């Protein structure tokens, strides 16, 4: 694909007209038309602005071969437009609307710990009564708004992330063959059921699981301190009455 063809395709995937893209970039519509027909080339600053607005990388736009490992498209959406029910159900409706004829698997994701987080995890585990895995629990709580999907259609695999504000679609350069795989800093497990066959049960189970994890985290943080103060109080009482 040429640079112009890539700009045109990315613009359409973002749901923008030439006029809308031109307005966001403060250039004329004719400039966008020239870029898309390869009759003109955007300068460096406009190229960066295009990549940012169209949610693609500059490398992708400039790669003459077109064989980019991963192409990422991010689009904003309104969660309230997808009916009643929990957030997971609404996001399932969104993903089904975007990929109606595809096989869609829900993914369970876990953010891998950084080196610093691993050090903290080991320190908490060895130096206190807190269980190992607290940084992982914290990461899970921070990413509660994310749902992950593996979409298979026309021989391609798409990795889709849906938050409360946007949907991000990434075409995988290497096919996922097993039930466990990694992408970037995330580890994933592919669920046995697809989105069409799932129900609100998944969301209920997820909420109960996260609530239990939160209770474990709270107990792990405060219980050692409670025991320590209890012991301190007993020692102080003995000291005052001896």
Secondary structure as GFF3:
##gff-version 3
##sequence-region A 1 242
A	DSSP	alpha_helix	3	13	.	.	.	ID=ss1
A	DSSP	alpha_helix	18	25	.	.	.	ID=ss2
A	DSSP	alpha_helix	29	36	.	.	.	ID=ss3
A	DSSP	alpha_helix	44	54	.	.	.	ID=ss4
A	DSSP	alpha_helix	58	62	.	.	.	ID=ss5
A	DSSP	beta_strand	71	76	.	.	.	ID=ss6
A	DSSP	three_ten_helix	79	81	.	.	.	ID=ss7
A	DSSP	alpha_helix	87	98	.	.	.	ID=ss8
A	DSSP	beta_strand	103	111	.	.	.	ID=ss9
A	DSSP	alpha_helix	115	127	.	.	.	ID=ss10
A	DSSP	alpha_helix	134	142	.	.	.	ID=ss11
A	DSSP	beta_strand	147	153	.	.	.	ID=ss12
A	DSSP	beta_strand	156	162	.	.	.	ID=ss13
A	DSSP	beta_strand	166	171	.	.	.	ID=ss14
A	DSSP	beta_strand	180	183	.	.	.	ID=ss15
A	DSSP	beta_strand	186	194	.	.	.	ID=ss16
A	DSSP	three_ten_helix	195	197	.	.	.	ID=ss17
A	DSSP	alpha_helix	200	241	.	.	.	ID=ss18
###
